[in-house]
Amino acid sequence: MLKENTPQGPDIIAHFSAHCEAVVALNFDQSGLMLVTADKNGHRFNVFKIHPSILGSSFAAVHHLHTL
């Protein structure tokens, strides 16, 4: 998940594992803090809440809210 590109490269907000299968769709809400992902088979949809940190990606948190 990228925040923006800088001269040093992209800033990463958080890094986490969402699926065991290939992710074929993802969508953020308007705030950019809620994320829905879908796997290749369309059997699993995950909803995540992202808590970025001004201290860097190693201090960010991602909470898995639901699997549909």
C-alpha positions in Angstrom: 0.0 0.0 0.0 1.6 3.2 -1.1 1.2 6.7 0.3 3.1 8.8 -2.3 6.3 8.7 -4.3 9.2 10.7 -3.0 12.7 11.2 -4.5 13.9 8.3 -2.3 11.1 6.0 -3.5 7.5 5.2 -2.4 6.5 5.7 1.3 4.9 2.5 2.6 2.1 3.0 5.1 1.7 -0.7 6.1 2.7 -4.1 4.9 0.5 -7.1 5.7 -0.7 -10.4 4.2 -4.4 -10.4 3.0 -4.9 -13.7 1.2 -3.3 -17.0 0.4 -4.6 -16.8 -3.2 -3.8 -13.9 -5.7 -5.6 -10.7 -4.8 -7.6 -9.5 -7.9 -9.5 -6.6 -6.5 -9.1 -4.1 -3.7 -10.8 -0.8 -2.9 -10.3 1.9 -0.3 -13.0 4.0 1.3 -12.9 7.8 0.8 -10.7 8.3 3.9 -8.2 5.7 2.7 -8.2 4.0 6.1 -10.7 1.1 5.3 -9.7 -1.5 2.7 -11.7 -4.3 1.1 -9.8 -7.1 -0.8 -11.0 -10.0 -2.9 -9.2 -13.2 -3.9 -8.8 -14.8 -7.3 -11.7 -17.2 -6.7 -14.1 -14.7 -5.3 -14.6 -16.9 -2.2 -13.1 -14.6 0.3 -13.5 -10.8 0.9 -11.5 -9.2 3.7 -12.2 -5.9 5.4 -9.3 -4.1 7.0 -8.9 -0.9 9.1 -5.6 0.8 8.6 -3.9 2.8 11.4 -0.9 4.6 9.9 1.8 6.1 12.1 3.7 9.3 11.6 6.7 7.4 12.9 6.8 5.1 9.9 5.4 1.9 8.5 7.0 -0.3 11.2 4.7 1.5 13.7 1.5 1.3 11.6 -1.2 -1.2 12.5 -3.7 -3.1 10.4 -6.8 -4.6 11.9 -8.6 -7.4 10.1 -12.3 -6.6 10.8 -14.3 -9.2 8.7 -14.0 -12.0 6.3 -17.1 -12.3 4.0 
